[in-house]
Amino acid sequence: MSLFLRLIFFALINLVLVFTGFPVVKKKKILLGWGMFVIGLMAVYLLFQYQNPVIKMLAIIATTFTAMKIIVVLMEYRDKPVKLNFKQWAAFAGGWVGMRAQPFETLGGDPLSGARQMVMFGISRLLIGGLVILAAREIVLLPLSIGLIHIVVSVLLLVGFSLILHFGLLSISAGMWRYSGANTYLLFRQPAKATSLTEFWGKRWNLAFSEMTSIAIFRPLRGKVGHATALMLAFIFSGILHELALSLPVNHGYGLPTLYFITQGGLVLLEKVLKNKGGNFLQNKLVAHAWVFFWVVVPAPLLFHAEFIKQIIWPMAGLKF
């Protein structure tokens, strides 16, 4: 089967998830929603199993977000009526990365303030990210040791692609939806200002994932297994989703992203324990920023493991590792 046909089937799978997901959320069929998540991902994986890792990764990520929209809406509206009409649901499920559906209840209304600023912010980060990637491509040509080049270029590429996607395209998307009346928001909110890992993961970095794990895992389980266990399960679930996105496409590094998020979850709990005992060492902002930077960045090779860098990040920049 040609790649073109596979892409058509991929689009059909996601369209089926969107169209069939609407009656599922309306009828509050939670188990069916989880079943659609599993079946949809399995179908896309089998479809792209032997394809280029970059294409496989993008297909898995896109389908994960589409399928998870069904689950988060089911959980978010389980005790109240679903106010979304089909147009609002389809826009949320297929056109927005965030995981809170309420902003799309106002889709179709008057344009909201802040739209232009978000779009301009996104464009600026898009351009900066492109320049960072161009710089990385030039560094490859320098007469430096291969090991040093691999480290420097890999870091620059990760930063560049993050600026383009996380701070660029997603910010533009948030702004454009606000023009249409949806109360969307920045999903990455000045993460460098975080003074604790709790703040970093909960309020500043990738709110789509924190919303997803909170709505689908943490909140439903908190009353059953306790706050600490529910929090760890939410971080583990985040790790599993990152396995699908970062390990499965390259068929290497299994367990490393999950270990990264288990570490982060444990450290978040440690922060809470120390704060409750009155020994909050994060009151000093310099110490707090150093603490966050160290624990987010130093274990990062667990998350962005070597084969992911080699098979996906470098090829996306047109480079050979």
C-alpha positions in Angstrom: 0.0 0.0 0.0 1.4 3.4 -0.9 2.0 6.1 1.6 -0.7 8.2 0.0 -3.3 5.5 0.7 -2.1 5.1 4.2 -2.5 8.8 4.8 -6.1 8.6 3.5 -6.9 5.7 5.8 -5.2 7.7 8.7 -7.5 10.6 8.0 -10.5 8.4 7.8 -9.7 6.8 11.2 -9.5 10.2 12.8 -12.7 11.4 11.1 -14.5 8.3 12.4 -13.2 9.0 15.9 -14.6 12.6 15.7 -18.0 11.7 14.1 -18.7 8.6 16.3 -17.2 10.3 19.4 -19.9 12.9 19.5 -22.8 10.5 20.2 -20.5 8.6 22.6 -19.9 11.7 24.7 -23.6 12.7 24.5 -24.6 9.3 25.9 -21.8 9.2 28.5 -20.4 5.9 27.4 -17.0 6.0 29.2 -15.9 2.4 28.6 -16.7 2.7 24.9 -14.6 5.9 24.8 -11.6 4.1 26.3 -12.2 1.3 23.8 -12.2 3.7 20.9 -8.9 5.2 22.2 -7.2 1.7 22.2 -8.7 0.6 18.9 -7.9 3.9 17.1 -4.3 3.8 18.2 -3.8 0.2 17.3 -5.2 0.8 13.8 -2.9 3.8 13.2 0.1 1.9 14.5 -0.5 -1.1 12.3 -1.1 1.2 9.3 2.3 2.9 9.8 4.2 0.1 11.5 6.9 -0.1 8.8 6.9 3.5 7.7 9.3 6.3 8.3 9.6 7.0 12.1 8.8 10.7 11.7 5.5 9.9 9.9 4.7 7.2 12.3 5.3 9.5 15.3 3.1 12.3 13.8 0.3 9.9 13.1 0.4 8.3 16.5 0.4 11.7 18.3 -2.4 13.1 16.2 -4.6 10.1 16.8 -3.8 10.1 20.5 -5.0 13.6 20.9 -8.1 13.0 18.8 -9.1 9.8 20.8 -8.3 11.4 24.2 -10.7 14.2 23.4 -13.5 11.7 23.7 -12.3 10.5 27.1 -11.7 14.0 28.6 -15.1 15.2 27.5 -16.7 12.1 28.9 -15.0 12.7 32.2 -15.4 16.4 32.3 -19.2 16.3 31.6 -20.0 13.0 33.4 -22.1 14.8 36.0 -23.6 17.6 33.8 -25.0 18.0 30.3 -22.7 18.3 27.4 -23.2 21.8 26.1 -21.2 21.4 22.9 -23.0 21.2 19.6 -21.5 19.0 16.8 -19.7 21.9 15.2 -18.1 23.0 18.5 -17.2 19.3 19.3 -15.6 18.8 15.9 -13.6 22.0 16.2 -12.4 21.0 19.7 -11.7 17.4 18.8 -10.0 17.9 15.5 -8.6 21.5 15.6 -7.3 22.2 19.1 -4.6 20.6 21.2 -5.8 21.7 24.6 -7.9 19.2 26.6 -10.6 21.5 28.2 -13.8 21.5 26.1 -15.5 24.5 27.8 -13.7 27.1 25.8 -15.4 25.8 22.7 -18.9 26.3 24.1 -18.6 29.9 23.0 -17.3 29.0 19.5 -19.2 31.1 16.9 -19.6 34.1 19.1 -17.8 37.4 18.9 -14.0 37.6 18.6 -12.3 37.6 22.0 -9.5 39.9 23.2 -5.9 38.9 23.0 -6.2 37.0 19.7 -3.7 39.2 17.8 -1.1 39.2 20.6 -1.2 35.4 20.7 -0.8 35.2 16.9 2.1 37.7 16.8 3.8 35.9 19.8 3.5 32.6 17.9 4.9 34.0 14.7 7.9 35.5 16.5 8.6 32.1 18.2 8.2 30.4 14.9 10.9 32.6 13.3 13.2 32.3 16.3 12.8 28.5 16.3 13.7 28.4 12.6 16.8 30.4 13.2 17.9 28.1 16.0 17.5 25.1 13.6 19.5 26.9 10.9 22.2 27.5 13.5 22.3 23.9 14.4 22.7 22.9 10.7 25.7 25.3 10.5 27.3 23.9 13.6 27.3 20.4 12.0 29.8 21.8 9.5 32.3 23.0 12.1 35.6 21.2 12.7 34.6 19.9 16.2 34.6 16.5 17.7 31.6 14.3 16.7 30.5 13.8 20.3 30.4 17.5 21.0 28.6 18.2 17.7 26.0 15.6 18.5 25.3 17.1 22.0 25.2 20.7 20.9 23.1 20.1 17.8 20.7 17.8 19.5 20.0 20.4 22.2 19.6 23.2 19.7 17.2 21.1 17.5 15.1 20.2 20.5 14.9 23.9 21.5 14.2 25.0 17.9 11.4 22.5 17.3 9.9 23.3 20.7 9.9 27.0 19.8 8.3 26.2 16.5 5.6 23.8 17.8 4.9 24.5 21.4 5.4 28.3 21.5 4.8 29.0 17.8 2.2 27.0 16.0 0.1 26.3 19.2 0.1 30.0 20.2 -1.0 30.9 16.7 -3.7 28.3 16.9 -4.9 29.7 20.2 -5.1 33.2 18.8 -6.9 32.1 15.7 -9.6 30.2 17.6 -10.1 33.3 19.8 -11.0 35.2 16.6 -13.8 32.7 16.2 -15.1 33.2 19.8 -13.5 30.1 21.4 -11.9 31.1 24.7 -8.6 29.3 24.0 -5.4 30.1 25.8 -1.6 29.6 25.7 -0.7 26.0 26.5 2.9 27.0 27.4 3.0 29.8 29.9 6.5 31.2 30.5 7.9 27.9 31.9 11.2 29.5 32.8 9.4 31.4 35.6 8.3 28.3 37.4 9.6 28.1 41.0 8.6 24.5 41.7 8.1 21.4 39.7 4.5 21.5 40.9 4.0 24.8 39.2 6.1 23.8 36.1 4.0 20.7 35.3 0.7 21.9 36.5 0.5 25.5 35.4 3.2 26.4 32.9 4.4 23.5 30.7 2.2 21.7 28.2 -1.2 22.4 29.8 -2.7 20.0 27.2 -1.0 17.1 28.9 -1.6 18.3 32.5 -5.3 18.8 31.6 -5.5 15.4 30.0 -4.0 13.5 32.9 -5.9 15.6 35.5 -9.3 15.1 33.9 -8.9 11.5 32.7 -6.8 10.0 35.6 -6.2 12.2 38.6 -9.6 13.6 39.4 -11.6 10.3 38.9 -9.1 8.3 41.1 -8.3 10.9 43.8 -11.3 10.0 45.9 -10.7 6.3 45.5 -7.0 5.8 46.0 -5.9 9.1 47.6 -4.2 12.2 46.4 -0.6 10.9 46.2 -1.4 7.6 44.4 -3.7 9.4 42.0 -1.0 11.9 41.2 1.6 9.2 40.6 -0.8 7.3 38.3 -1.4 10.5 36.4 2.3 10.9 35.9 2.7 7.3 34.9 -0.1 7.7 32.4 1.7 10.7 30.9 4.8 8.6 30.7 2.9 5.9 28.8 1.5 8.4 26.3 5.1 9.7 25.8 6.2 6.1 25.2 3.6 6.0 22.3 5.0 9.2 20.9 8.7 8.9 21.5 9.6 5.2 21.9 7.1 3.3 19.7 7.9 5.1 16.5 11.6 4.2 16.7 11.1 0.9 18.5 13.7 1.7 21.1 13.9 3.4 24.5 10.9 1.6 26.1 10.4 2.5 29.7 12.7 5.5 29.7 10.0 8.2 29.2 7.9 6.5 31.9 10.8 6.5 34.2 11.3 10.2 33.6 7.7 11.0 34.5 7.8 8.7 37.6 10.8 10.7 38.7 8.9 14.0 38.1 5.8 12.7 40.0 8.0 11.6 43.0 9.7 15.0 43.1 6.3 16.8 43.0 5.2 14.7 46.0 8.5 15.5 47.7 7.8 19.2 47.3 4.4 18.8 48.8 5.8 16.9 51.8 8.5 19.4 52.5 6.1 22.3 52.2 3.6 20.7 54.6 6.4 20.2 57.1 7.4 23.8 56.9 10.8 23.1 55.3 10.1 24.7 51.9 13.6 25.3 50.5 12.0 26.7 47.4 11.2 30.1 49.0 14.5 31.4 47.7 13.8 32.1 44.0 17.3 31.4 42.8 17.3 28.0 44.5 13.8 27.3 43.2 14.7 28.1 39.6 17.9 26.0 39.9 15.9 23.1 41.4 13.3 23.2 38.5 16.0 23.5 35.8 18.1 20.7 37.2 15.3 18.2 37.5 13.6 19.0 34.2 16.8 19.1 32.1 19.3 16.7 33.6 17.1 13.6 33.3 15.8 14.7 29.9 17.9 12.1 28.0 15.5 9.5 29.5 12.6 11.3 27.7 14.4 12.2 24.5 16.5 9.1 24.3 19.2 8.5 21.8 17.3 6.6 19.2 14.5 9.3 19.2 17.1 11.9 18.6 18.8 9.9 15.9 15.8 8.6 14.0 13.4 11.6 14.4 14.9 14.9 15.6 17.9 15.0 13.3 16.1 13.8 10.2 13.3 16.4 10.8 16.0 19.0 10.4 17.4 17.3 7.3 20.5 16.1 9.1 22.1 12.7 9.4 23.1 11.7 13.0 
